[in-house]
Amino acid sequence: MDFRLTDEQRAIKEAAREFAEKEFTSELIEECDREEKYPLEVVKKARDLGFSTIKIPEEYGGMGLTLFEEVLVTEEFYRVNPGIANACLSSTFGTELLILFGSEEQKEKYLRRVTEKHAITAMANTEPEAGSDAAGIKTRIVKEGDEWVINGTKTLITNGSICDFVLVSGRSFEGEKRHYGITFAIVESDMKGFKATKIKNKLGLRASDTAEIYLKDVRVPEENILGEPGKGFYYLMEFFNHTRPRVAAQAVGIAQGAFELALKYVKERKQFGVPIAAFQHTQFKIAEMATRIHAARLLTYQAAWQCSIDERKPELSSMAKWYAGETAVYVADWCVQLHGGYGYIGEYAAERFYRDAKLMELYEGTKEIQKLVIARNLLGDILKRFGH
């Protein structure tokens, strides 16, 4: 499979690298990490240049490009600093659901708020007792007359305390299977009964907003229901097909950034009178890190490319997300190890990459869930035969 980039794709990739290297200054990186500060001005600049609206169709003010181009931008942003990158590129998180399943009226209203008014978005499915078990949610979205009433709690929601609107999942009715009966609604953050509290003291990605959301008798009109009531779980699975390759690209970017840091350090740091790059053990680790990154990148590109040509393969998206996530953690770990004691000190970027990397194995489905998705897609017939 040929992943030679077009002239346009190379230009996008180079523009993303230039933007991140210029705007993600060391002072801003340290301030956002230390104070858990959301870098709104940089987020707006990234939005104005189209980096965070790449996949939104042109008719709604977006770039109208594909997941593949989004992956290229994601990798370059996360290579420089994952926290600020996440704030910038996740400022439109959840719009994938609108693009895939929203009505024409919903797209015109809400996507234009994103592209023209800098609206920040969110998607809320995870709950205190429902993370990997996406069908286990307890939030209720029940129809009463001409409105739908929402009650429940969502947690670990990206942009939860700063969003202008959020796509919320809830159970509307009980079906034959627990995956049936889940509905998505568009909730505006200024609606009565909506409350969000920022989650602080995170291990990594501290520039990105994460919150717990409380919904008490929130009333939304019929036109805010996304797609067909009861089909929300299946919408969510399709959503993950599009977002997991992007998380894989985040992981590749983190791995690349940590690798470059380690490579530079081992060339400069001397022990026993020679650069530590002269030691065979160091050479082996550099080789292993580089090989894993290359493999993760190719897997990520293939998963993104499959989505871009509308030939989505859930197992491929999960392979990319799982392997790239583990690669980010592996490379960041060895980046710290190769730095020795200096890698443990906050003024060195090595420890930040180490902290940021771990989330790549957790959100958008843990690595254990990815393995289940892969196995079930490859072993589907026999698993169904034995009731699994």
Secondary structure, DSSP 4 states (H G I P E B T S, - for coil): ---PPPHHHHHHHHHHHHHHHHHS-HHHHHHHHHHT---HHHHHHHHHTTTT-TTS-GGGTS----HHHHHHHHHHHHHH-HHHHHHHHGGGTTHHHHHHH--HHHIIIIIHHHHHH---EEEE--BTTBSS-GGG---EEEEETTEEEEEEEEEEEETTTT-SEEEEEEE-S--SSTTTTEEEEEEETTSTTEEEEE----SS-TTS-EEEEEEEEEEEEGGGEESSTTBHHHHHHHHHHHHHHHHHHHHHHHHHHHHHHHHHHHHH-EETTEEGGGSHHHHHHHHHHHHHHHHHHHHHHHHHHHHHTT---HHHHHHHHHHHHHHHHHHHHHHHHHHGGGGGSTTSHHHHHHHHHGGGGTTTS-HHHHHHHHHHHHSHHHHHHTT-
